Amino acid sequence: MKQQNNPLHGIKLAKIVTDLEAYYGWEYLANTLPIRCFTYNPSIKSSLKFLRRTPWARTKVENLYLKMLHYKETQ
């Protein structure tokens, strides 16, 4: 059952972080979202661990992912 108003439904956090890192890189993520998991020794594994426990940070990452998807669609 697809959620009508949730564009992130069915997308795993690992895919979000991996796609963001591949598209922007760690340096851009650290500058845009100054979250320790991006600024100090970043990795997919450490970022996922932090974001799963920190709702406010996860929301910021999900919002950046939605902006990235929107930008890609308009190109």
C-alpha positions in Angstrom: 0.0 0.0 0.0 1.6 3.3 -1.1 1.3 6.3 1.1 -0.1 9.1 -1.1 1.5 12.1 0.7 4.8 10.6 1.6 7.4 10.7 -1.2 9.9 8.9 1.1 7.7 5.8 1.6 9.6 2.7 0.8 13.0 4.4 0.6 15.5 3.1 3.2 17.7 5.5 5.1 20.8 3.7 3.8 19.7 4.6 0.2 19.1 8.2 1.2 22.6 8.6 2.8 24.3 6.7 0.0 22.6 8.7 -2.8 23.3 12.1 -1.0 27.0 11.2 -0.5 27.4 10.1 -4.1 25.6 13.2 -5.5 27.1 15.9 -3.2 30.1 14.3 -1.3 30.9 14.4 2.4 32.4 18.0 2.2 29.2 19.5 0.8 27.0 17.5 3.3 29.2 18.7 6.2 28.9 22.4 5.0 25.2 22.2 4.3 24.2 20.1 7.3 26.8 20.7 10.1 26.1 17.4 11.8 29.0 15.6 13.4 28.4 12.4 11.5 29.2 14.4 8.3 31.9 16.7 9.6 34.1 14.3 11.6 35.4 11.1 10.0 32.2 10.5 7.9 31.1 7.1 6.7 27.8 5.6 5.7 27.8 3.2 8.7 28.4 6.0 11.3 25.9 8.3 9.7 23.2 5.7 9.7 23.8 4.8 13.3 23.5 8.5 14.3 20.6 9.4 12.1 18.5 6.4 13.3 18.8 7.6 16.8 18.4 11.4 16.1 15.0 12.4 14.6 15.8 16.1 14.1 19.0 15.2 12.1 17.2 12.5 10.1 14.5 15.1 9.1 17.2 17.5 7.8 18.8 14.7 5.8 15.4 13.6 4.4 14.6 17.2 3.4 17.9 17.6 1.6 17.2 14.3 -0.2 13.8 15.5 -1.4 15.4 18.8 -2.6 18.0 16.7 -4.5 15.3 14.6 -6.1 13.3 17.7 -7.1 16.4 19.3 -8.6 17.2 16.1 -10.6 13.6 16.0 -11.9 13.7 19.6 -13.2 16.9 19.2 -15.1 
